[in-house]
């Protein structure tokens, strides 16, 4: 069994590094036809004219991720505190399975709801098309909220009871105990849940593809149609030939997504390690 486990670990590692290597090699070939400065900082994306400026996609990806996190984290942490320390057992026995159920809903369902409900509503309010970062951020916030909520609740419930008892014994109110004792103590778990939520937000494709508008331009507001890295890859991959600069540019975008995900994993490791030291 020991050799089976070692062999499985080697196979998994080889597959992961092979994917990174293949995507990386193809992505680096982009710079044979376009300069790194143009690719990363130009706003002109017109492959038919050999213009491969991916800055709008990178900027929109970061903006969309940050916006969805700003919407999701306060709600998720508040829900985690409620379910862990305030809600009765019978309420938690209903809410927790319902929260976990949201994780299993296909992303295309979220996208369909956003396309038929949220986009038309925003379009009426702003007197426009309704597509852009705003509806995509709302959809992503709903999608990543269960992940952050579940992990944050587990982190709060895993805290030693003596922390809460000591705070209350010193005269702190229930809210002061939650805000100044429990949440700081559960911070590593909350950060881990948030980082995992960011990872899903960065890699989400179908739901975002349906509501963001998919225009290759730099957004000037949250209601401007734009494109992120994932949707740009999905939209253009079928129109390219393997080995062309256009195709290699899409692989470079995929490499950027991989590097972002790896960076998030490293952050989780660092947070967990610091938590163990404490």
FENURRA-V85847 format. One record per backbone hydrogen bond with DSSP energy under -1.0 kcal/mol. NH is the residue of the N-H (numbers start at 1). CO is the residue of the C=O. E is the energy in kcal/mol with one decimal. If there is no record, write none. Layout:
nh co e
NH CO E
NH CO E
This chain:
nh co e
5 1 -2.6
6 2 -2.4
7 3 -2.8
8 4 -2.4
9 5 -2.4
10 6 -2.3
11 7 -2.4
12 8 -2.6
13 9 -2.4
14 10 -2.6
15 11 -2.5
16 12 -2.4
17 13 -2.7
18 14 -2.1
19 15 -2.3
20 16 -2.4
21 17 -2.7
22 18 -2.9
23 19 -2.7
24 20 -2.5
25 21 -2.7
26 22 -2.3
27 23 -2.4
28 24 -2.6
29 25 -1.2
30 27 -1.7
31 28 -1.5
32 29 -1.7
33 30 -1.8
34 30 -1.2
39 35 -2.3
40 36 -2.6
41 37 -2.0
42 38 -1.7
46 51 -2.3
49 46 -2.1
50 47 -1.8
51 46 -1.8
53 44 -2.9
54 39 -2.6
55 42 -1.5
58 54 -2.2
59 55 -3.0
60 56 -2.4
61 57 -2.1
62 58 -2.1
63 59 -2.8
64 60 -2.8
65 61 -2.2
66 62 -2.5
67 63 -2.4
68 64 -2.4
69 65 -2.1
70 66 -2.4
71 67 -1.7
72 68 -2.3
73 69 -2.6
76 72 -2.9
77 73 -2.9
78 74 -2.1
79 75 -2.5
80 76 -2.4
81 77 -2.4
82 78 -2.3
83 79 -2.6
84 80 -2.2
85 81 -2.5
86 82 -1.5
87 82 -3.9
92 88 -2.3
93 89 -2.4
95 91 -2.7
96 92 -2.5
98 94 -1.5
99 95 -2.7
100 96 -2.5
101 97 -1.8
102 98 -1.0
105 102 -1.0
109 106 -1.0
110 106 -1.2
111 107 -2.5
112 108 -2.3
113 109 -2.4
114 110 -2.6
115 111 -2.4
116 112 -2.0
117 113 -2.2
119 114 -3.1
121 117 -1.6
122 118 -2.7
123 119 -2.5
124 120 -2.0
125 121 -2.0
126 122 -2.7
128 123 -1.8
132 211 -1.5
134 222 -3.2
136 132 -1.4
137 133 -3.1
138 134 -2.1
139 135 -2.3
140 136 -2.6
141 137 -2.5
142 138 -2.0
143 139 -1.9
144 140 -2.6
145 141 -1.4
148 144 -2.0
149 145 -2.8
150 146 -2.5
151 147 -2.0
152 148 -2.3
153 149 -2.6
154 150 -2.2
155 151 -2.1
156 152 -2.2
157 153 -2.7
158 154 -1.5
159 156 -1.2
163 160 -1.6
165 161 -2.4
166 162 -2.6
167 163 -1.9
168 164 -2.4
169 165 -2.3
170 166 -1.4
171 168 -1.5
172 167 -1.9
177 173 -2.3
178 174 -2.1
179 175 -2.9
180 176 -2.7
181 177 -1.5
182 177 -2.4
183 178 -2.4
185 181 -1.8
186 182 -2.1
190 186 -2.2
191 187 -3.0
192 188 -2.2
193 189 -2.3
194 190 -2.4
195 191 -2.7
196 192 -2.3
197 193 -2.1
198 194 -2.4
199 195 -2.3
200 196 -1.9
201 197 -2.4
202 198 -2.7
203 199 -1.7
204 200 -1.1
209 205 -3.1
210 206 -1.5
211 208 -1.1
212 208 -1.9
214 226 -1.6
217 215 -2.5
224 221 -1.2
226 212 -1.8
232 228 -2.3
233 229 -2.0
234 230 -2.2
235 231 -2.6
236 232 -1.9
237 233 -2.1
239 236 -1.7
240 237 -1.1
244 241 -1.9
248 244 -2.8
249 245 -2.3
250 246 -1.4
251 247 -1.7
252 248 -2.0
253 249 -1.8
254 250 -2.0
255 251 -2.2
256 252 -2.0
257 253 -2.0
258 254 -2.3
259 255 -2.6
260 256 -2.2
261 257 -2.3
262 258 -2.7
263 259 -2.4
264 260 -2.0
265 261 -2.1
266 262 -2.2
267 263 -2.0
268 264 -2.1
269 265 -2.2
270 266 -2.5
271 267 -2.6
272 268 -2.7
273 269 -2.5
274 270 -2.4
275 271 -2.1
276 272 -2.0
277 273 -2.0
278 274 -1.7
